[in-house]
């Protein structure tokens, strides 16, 4: 029969020490926990499983061989695989797992294979003398559980067998008065209630829309409020992982938490996401304070660059010149309709002049209220660099709103012309579009008459000759709108980087990669006599695995859908909404109102 002996590395280093090994015995697997020269009185539920350079009746004997430099099991008619491992510290969120930890998600998760099958497949590739069927029986969740609890079993042994004169350790917060704990709990409860109310106000729909849907500043504020409101519950989940891991707990379903991990991975991913968010928020605020000092020193230059050079010159003056060029000078030699071109040119020119005067008047009023505006900007800087970017995006969108309306008007006109030309083309072919059945039908003989064909030909000719003029203005404002959306798109991508960059994960990978569990690696160390040696270690997450979901969110943020097809069909520019993807990535609950109820129940 073949046995697997899981031996901690610190025990394997004891070359000539004579000791008794205690641990767990699960079918054909032996998990060694600790060694003792003399058995203690209390084994805490453990049993003697083997001997180390010291024979134990009815148990395997591990003897150190100087030539091999390893322990081998003396011949007893069985074969053995000695698997060495570094005991993980569960308190430090170290553990062995086959399923890689999923730190973030975008809503779609591929389910991995069962743990037992994965372990069996990994071990079956090693040069053992047992068959695959024998190997599958000893590698499972029970064995992994005993390996992961090795360090805690050692602590239990030390605690039960320590000297009686040592005082028992007291809880760290036992000195805190109950009144102070109650006050802190009530204060957090009030903060969560206020934040939840603010979130509901920001998402309240008026006339079919909300502040979050329209303004980047309030969208960023909504995300930040959701993160801060979830921090107390997230910290509570980390301190008491049973809330998420216990099958009888209903809170993951009540809060609609995007939980995709299992067992230890749940608590570890929750801890990493919590501190990654805290790190990013602190860095964001520090960058905002730094930029406030920079802005204070260069206030006049920056305001002139933004208002006069970028906005007034490009959004008003240069656009005015382009409108005049398209309406009067037949750009690139295209023959345009002079009457229609002058009419549309005068309409847009008058609107541009009115908007330019209004913008200059607004700047004069802002200069007279510079103290108040400086105070508002200071508050925004204290909120963080992300809010500065979002506020600038909203300011640019507000100042260039006339371009948006110009694009809406020209898109509507161009779209109607295209639809009319398509309908007339069907008329010439003896076809018509059936609106009710959404298909092309043949015209009846009584409908296919000469007078209708003549009228259709006249209208088709007029629309064809007017189409280049309409298309010229449509192309101008469509390009201007696309240019503004492209700038907003890259600002949104910068927001994604500062909101979701896995900074804490990278620091953790440099400090202790064992806490980023990506699976288990079994490394063969050779074999001799009836013993094979294998070393088991954690496989850390690779950079690709860490960034896979981040890059997915980054690529989709601000993505303009079907821009070429929409342009050809005369449809408005549509930007993909990634709010749901961001909430899944940050593991934020969908039901924020239930956070109040959860925190209230936590105090009972």
Secondary structure, DSSP 8 states (H G I E B T S, - for coil): -EEEEEEEHHHHT-SS--EEEEEEEETTEEEEEEEESS--S--TT-EEEEEESS--TTSEEEEEETTTTEEEE--SS-EEEEEEE----GGGT----SS------SS-------HHHHHHHHHHTS--SS-HHHHHHH-SHHHHHHHHTHHHHHHHHHHHTS-TTS-----TTTTS-HHHHHHHHHHHHHHHHHHHHHHHHHT--BTTB-HHHH-HHHHHHHHHHHHHHHHHHHHHHHH-THHHH-TT--HHHHHT------THHHHHHHHHHHHHHHHHHHHHHHHHHHHHHHHHHTHHHHHHIIIIIIIIIIIIIIHHHHHHHHHHS-GGG----HHHHHHHHHHHHHHHHHHHHHHHHHHHHHHHTHHHHHHHHHHHHHH-HHHHHHHHHHHHHHHTHHHHHHHHHHHHHHHHHHHHHHHHHHHHTTEEEETTTTEEEE--TTT--HHHHHHHHHHHHHHHHHHHHHHHHHHHHHHHHHHHHHHHHHHHHHHHHHHH--HHHHHHHHH-GGGSEEEEEEEEEEEETTEEEEEEEEEE--HHHHHHHHHHHHHHTT-EETHHHHHHHT---EE---HHHHHHHTT--S-THHHHHHHHHHT-
